[in-house]
């Protein structure tokens, strides 16, 4: 962005009073250049050795600090089995009670009734718990995964058996790739819920979409057009005035880093997951790359699938 300097000149406070800024060098250079007396120059010279030492220290410690931050992030990436707990209860909502640990939830899943039955069968067992989030949610529930005596993830097992669908959320972002692969395998094999009619809704079936208002759904359809405003992208599906998928423009870089350019989906068949909002026609808002999956390439769509 270009900034016009007025005729009177921009001015700044310095040791000698109000002085003009030095164009092109920035405020820091203007400040340094304003201290032109020999005593100040000598002080700056003596401090250069200290500054160089500090730069070396930062150069050494910077990667170490970054490694520490990465390690902290990895601790919550997809969980590491640790503390031994007893599964005391499973609620109809899917919430669980651990001892010790209190209320918790298997994060990042939407449960089928068969999942609740499988979890209830483990009540009374001792399991290893892995923390997936930094703190409990507003209802006091910890975001966790549980592991059996063989080290198998209870969450991943539910997905593989078709007893649960993957729901993208911040606490489980590090788990999504593995879980989506497991879900894809369960879909292909018609395991569990995926063998039932309506497990995946058709974007052209508007009455079926309307009946799922406010619920988590998985929908497949072809993107008819993409519209854009300053703040949002709208992926409109076939048919006309059918399903729309909405994404914030701020999230476009996040989608691209995941290898998905939303603007490149016109004419392509995709699978979308999320909560359906039917107040203004069927709509799903996506905030994570895991919420939308291209089912064909651009070349395949140009050939008609």
C-alpha positions as CSV (number, residue, x, y, z in Angstrom):
1,X,0.0,0.0,0.0
2,X,1.4,3.4,-1.0
3,X,1.3,6.2,1.6
4,X,1.3,9.8,0.5
5,X,3.7,12.0,2.5
6,X,2.2,15.5,2.9
7,X,4.1,18.6,2.0
8,X,4.5,19.5,5.6
9,X,6.2,16.2,6.1
10,X,5.6,13.5,8.7
11,X,7.3,14.2,12.0
12,X,8.1,12.1,15.1
13,X,9.4,12.6,18.6
14,X,13.1,12.2,19.1
15,X,15.7,13.1,21.7
16,X,16.1,16.5,20.1
17,X,12.5,17.3,19.8
18,X,10.1,16.8,16.8
19,X,12.0,15.7,13.7
20,X,10.9,14.5,10.3
21,X,10.7,10.8,9.6
22,X,13.2,9.2,7.2
23,X,11.2,8.0,4.2
24,X,11.9,4.5,3.1
25,X,13.8,3.5,6.3
26,X,10.9,3.2,8.8
27,X,10.4,4.5,12.3
28,X,13.2,2.4,13.8
29,X,15.8,3.8,11.4
30,X,14.5,7.3,11.9
31,X,14.9,6.9,15.6
32,X,18.5,5.6,15.3
33,X,19.4,8.3,12.8
34,X,18.0,11.0,15.1
35,X,20.7,10.1,17.7
36,X,23.6,11.7,16.0
37,X,25.7,12.8,18.9
38,X,29.1,11.0,19.4
39,X,28.2,9.8,22.9
40,X,25.1,8.0,21.6
41,X,27.0,6.5,18.7
42,X,29.6,5.1,21.2
43,X,26.8,3.6,23.3
44,X,25.3,2.0,20.2
45,X,28.7,0.6,19.2
46,X,29.3,-1.0,22.6
47,X,25.8,-2.6,22.5
48,X,26.3,-4.1,19.1
49,X,28.3,-7.0,20.7
50,X,25.5,-7.7,23.1
51,X,23.0,-7.6,20.3
52,X,25.1,-10.0,18.2
53,X,25.3,-12.4,21.1
54,X,21.5,-12.1,21.6
55,X,21.0,-12.9,17.9
56,X,23.1,-16.0,18.2
57,X,21.2,-17.1,21.3
58,X,17.9,-16.5,19.5
59,X,19.2,-18.4,16.5
60,X,20.1,-21.3,18.7
61,X,17.1,-21.2,21.0
62,X,14.5,-20.4,18.2
63,X,14.4,-23.9,16.7
64,X,14.4,-25.4,20.2
65,X,11.4,-23.3,21.2
66,X,9.6,-24.2,18.0
67,X,10.3,-27.9,18.7
68,X,8.9,-27.5,22.2
69,X,5.7,-25.8,20.8
70,X,5.5,-28.5,18.1
71,X,5.8,-31.2,20.9
72,X,3.1,-29.5,22.9
73,X,0.8,-29.5,19.8
74,X,1.7,-33.1,19.0
75,X,0.5,-34.1,22.5
76,X,-2.9,-33.1,21.4
77,X,-2.6,-34.1,17.7
78,X,-4.4,-37.4,17.9
79,X,-3.8,-38.4,21.5
80,X,-1.4,-40.7,23.2
81,X,-2.7,-43.4,25.5
82,X,-1.7,-42.6,29.1
83,X,-3.6,-42.6,32.3
84,X,-5.6,-45.8,33.2
85,X,-9.2,-45.1,33.9
86,X,-12.4,-47.1,34.5
87,X,-15.4,-46.5,32.2
88,X,-18.2,-46.0,34.7
89,X,-21.2,-45.0,32.5
90,X,-22.3,-44.2,29.0
91,X,-25.2,-41.7,28.5
92,X,-27.7,-41.9,25.6
93,X,-26.1,-38.7,24.3
94,X,-22.7,-40.6,24.0
95,X,-21.2,-38.8,27.0
96,X,-19.1,-41.0,29.2
97,X,-18.1,-41.0,32.9
98,X,-14.5,-41.9,33.8
99,X,-13.0,-42.8,37.1
100,X,-10.9,-40.9,37.7
101,X,-11.6,-38.0,35.4
102,X,-15.3,-37.4,35.5
103,X,-17.3,-36.5,32.4
104,X,-15.8,-36.9,29.0
105,X,-16.8,-37.5,25.4
106,X,-15.3,-39.4,22.5
107,X,-14.5,-36.3,20.4
108,X,-15.1,-36.0,16.7
109,X,-17.9,-38.5,16.2
110,X,-21.6,-38.7,15.5
111,X,-22.9,-41.9,17.0
112,X,-25.2,-44.5,15.6
113,X,-27.2,-46.5,18.2
114,X,-24.9,-49.4,17.6
115,X,-22.0,-47.3,18.8
116,X,-23.8,-46.6,22.1
117,X,-24.3,-50.4,22.5
118,X,-20.6,-51.1,21.8
119,X,-19.5,-48.5,24.3
120,X,-22.0,-49.7,27.0
121,X,-20.6,-53.2,26.7
122,X,-17.2,-51.8,27.9
123,X,-18.6,-50.2,31.1
124,X,-16.6,-51.4,34.0
125,X,-13.5,-52.1,32.0
126,X,-10.1,-50.4,32.6
127,X,-9.0,-48.4,29.6
128,X,-6.2,-46.0,28.8
129,X,-7.3,-42.4,28.1
130,X,-5.8,-40.0,25.6
131,X,-6.5,-36.3,25.9
132,X,-7.4,-34.7,22.6
133,X,-8.1,-31.1,23.8
134,X,-6.3,-28.7,26.2
135,X,-9.3,-28.2,28.5
136,X,-12.8,-29.3,29.2
137,X,-15.7,-27.8,27.2
138,X,-18.3,-25.5,28.8
139,X,-20.2,-28.5,30.0
140,X,-17.2,-29.8,31.8
141,X,-16.5,-32.7,29.4
142,X,-13.0,-33.7,28.4
143,X,-12.3,-34.4,24.7
144,X,-10.7,-37.9,24.8
145,X,-10.1,-41.2,23.0
146,X,-10.0,-44.5,24.9
147,X,-7.7,-47.4,24.2
148,X,-8.1,-51.1,25.2
149,X,-5.5,-53.4,26.6
150,X,-4.2,-54.2,23.1
151,X,-3.7,-50.5,22.4
152,X,-6.6,-50.3,19.9
153,X,-8.5,-47.0,19.7
154,X,-12.1,-47.3,20.7
155,X,-13.0,-44.3,18.5
156,X,-11.3,-45.7,15.4
157,X,-12.9,-49.1,16.0
158,X,-16.4,-47.5,16.0
159,X,-15.7,-45.8,12.7
160,X,-14.2,-48.9,11.1
161,X,-17.3,-50.9,12.0
162,X,-19.6,-48.2,10.6
163,X,-21.0,-47.4,14.0
164,X,-20.1,-43.7,13.9
165,X,-19.5,-40.9,11.4
166,X,-16.6,-38.6,11.5
167,X,-17.4,-35.0,12.6
168,X,-14.7,-32.4,12.1
169,X,-13.8,-30.3,15.1
170,X,-10.7,-28.5,16.4
171,X,-9.9,-31.0,19.1
172,X,-9.6,-33.9,16.6
173,X,-8.0,-32.1,13.7
174,X,-4.9,-34.3,14.0
175,X,-7.1,-37.4,13.8
176,X,-9.1,-36.6,10.8
177,X,-7.0,-38.2,8.1
178,X,-6.9,-41.6,9.7
179,X,-10.5,-41.5,10.7
180,X,-11.7,-40.4,7.3
181,X,-9.8,-43.3,5.7
182,X,-11.4,-45.7,8.1
183,X,-14.8,-44.2,7.3
184,X,-14.2,-44.5,3.6
185,X,-13.4,-48.2,4.0
186,X,-16.6,-48.7,6.0
187,X,-18.7,-46.9,3.4
188,X,-17.1,-49.0,0.6
189,X,-17.9,-52.2,2.5
190,X,-21.4,-51.1,3.5
191,X,-20.5,-51.7,7.2
192,X,-23.0,-50.8,9.9
193,X,-25.0,-47.6,9.3
194,X,-23.6,-47.3,5.7
195,X,-25.7,-50.2,4.6
196,X,-28.9,-48.3,5.4
197,X,-30.9,-46.2,3.0
198,X,-30.4,-42.5,3.8
199,X,-27.0,-42.8,5.4
200,X,-25.8,-40.6,2.5
201,X,-28.3,-38.1,1.3
202,X,-28.6,-37.1,-2.4
203,X,-28.3,-33.3,-2.9
204,X,-31.1,-33.5,-5.5
205,X,-33.5,-35.0,-2.9
206,X,-34.8,-31.8,-1.4
207,X,-37.6,-33.3,0.7
208,X,-35.1,-35.7,2.3
209,X,-32.8,-32.8,3.1
210,X,-35.7,-30.7,4.6
211,X,-36.5,-33.6,6.9
212,X,-33.0,-33.5,8.4
213,X,-33.1,-29.8,9.4
214,X,-30.7,-29.2,12.4
215,X,-29.1,-32.6,12.2
216,X,-25.7,-33.8,11.1
217,X,-25.8,-35.2,7.6
218,X,-23.6,-36.6,4.9
219,X,-24.6,-35.4,1.4
220,X,-23.3,-36.2,-2.0
221,X,-24.0,-34.1,-5.1
222,X,-22.5,-32.1,-8.0
223,X,-21.5,-28.5,-7.6
224,X,-23.5,-26.4,-10.2
225,X,-21.8,-23.1,-9.7
226,X,-19.7,-21.1,-7.2
227,X,-20.6,-17.6,-6.1
228,X,-18.4,-15.3,-4.1
229,X,-18.9,-12.2,-1.9
230,X,-16.2,-10.3,-0.1
231,X,-16.5,-12.6,3.0
232,X,-18.0,-15.9,1.8
233,X,-18.0,-18.5,-0.9
234,X,-21.2,-20.3,-1.9
235,X,-21.1,-23.7,-3.6
236,X,-24.5,-24.2,-5.1
237,X,-25.4,-27.8,-5.9
238,X,-27.7,-29.3,-8.5
239,X,-30.7,-28.8,-8.8
240,X,-31.4,-25.1,-9.0
241,X,-32.3,-23.6,-5.6
242,X,-31.0,-26.8,-4.0
243,X,-28.3,-27.4,-1.5
244,X,-25.7,-24.6,-0.8
245,X,-22.4,-25.1,1.0
246,X,-21.0,-21.9,2.6
247,X,-17.4,-21.3,3.5
248,X,-15.7,-18.2,4.9
249,X,-13.2,-16.6,2.5
250,X,-10.7,-16.4,5.4
251,X,-10.5,-20.1,5.4
252,X,-9.4,-20.4,1.7
253,X,-5.7,-20.7,2.6
254,X,-6.4,-23.5,5.1
255,X,-8.3,-25.4,2.4
256,X,-5.5,-24.9,-0.1
257,X,-2.9,-26.1,2.4
258,X,-5.0,-29.3,2.6
259,X,-4.8,-29.6,-1.2
260,X,-8.3,-28.4,-1.9
261,X,-9.2,-25.3,-3.9
262,X,-12.9,-24.6,-3.4
263,X,-13.0,-22.4,-6.5
264,X,-12.0,-25.5,-8.5
265,X,-15.0,-27.6,-7.6
266,X,-17.5,-26.4,-10.2
267,X,-19.0,-29.3,-12.1
268,X,-17.5,-31.9,-9.7
269,X,-19.2,-34.5,-7.6
270,X,-18.4,-34.0,-3.9
271,X,-19.3,-35.4,-0.5
272,X,-20.1,-32.9,2.2
273,X,-20.7,-33.4,6.0
274,X,-22.1,-31.1,8.6
275,X,-25.2,-29.8,10.3
276,X,-28.0,-29.0,7.8
277,X,-29.7,-25.6,8.2
278,X,-32.9,-25.3,6.3
279,X,-34.0,-21.8,7.3
280,X,-33.1,-20.3,4.0
281,X,-33.2,-23.5,1.9
282,X,-30.8,-26.4,2.6
283,X,-27.4,-25.1,3.6
284,X,-24.3,-26.6,5.3
285,X,-21.5,-24.3,6.5
286,X,-18.0,-25.8,6.4
287,X,-15.1,-24.7,8.4
288,X,-12.6,-27.5,8.0
289,X,-11.2,-29.3,4.9
290,X,-12.4,-32.6,6.4
291,X,-16.0,-31.5,5.8
292,X,-15.8,-31.7,2.0
293,X,-14.4,-34.5,-0.1
294,X,-14.1,-34.4,-3.9
295,X,-15.3,-37.7,-5.4
296,X,-13.9,-37.1,-8.8
297,X,-11.1,-35.0,-10.4
298,X,-11.7,-32.0,-12.7
299,X,-10.8,-34.2,-15.7
300,X,-13.4,-36.8,-14.7
301,X,-16.1,-34.2,-14.3
302,X,-15.3,-32.8,-17.7
303,X,-16.0,-36.3,-19.2
304,X,-19.3,-36.5,-17.3
305,X,-18.1,-38.6,-14.4
